[in-house]
Amino acid sequence: NAAAAGNGPHTLTAAASDADGNTANSSVSIVVDTIPPTISITAPVTGTSVNGSFAITANATDNAGVAGVQFQLDGVNLGTLVTGSGPTYSVVWNTRAVPNGAHTLTATAVDVAGNTAAATPVTVTVNDPLLLMHADSSEVSGVTNGSTVAPAIAPGGFTGSVVVNGAGSV
């Protein structure tokens, strides 16, 4: 049981002997690490209103070394495991990919021994401005008010649909 040995370096030695009295010894050095890393999200802070693309950052440290940090948005991985020398780890989040409203950011650090620790969750409010598009009658010919249409042009990376709402004939 490695945990019973305590954290730190240890030497394991095996001794064997045969019926003729011959003996042999063999040793191996190991390092026991049961100490989890520490991690905290440093940006954004709870209560922040966010929009657009920005970096989510966390600081993670460990006695033996951090292998990486996995960021999560509402419990779903946000990208892949972020590796590096730390202690600061970050991922870019585009808030336009989620609906406006409250969202929870978390981060989990894993050390080189496989120990994990989760940061205290951070709750932010996504407040992306409404994208308004102008279309002349040739672009929406035959569409009635309240209809949903796919835009012919994707300004600023917009994807999805728009609802036609106007006065008179469109």
Disulfide bonds with the S-S distance in Angstrom:
none
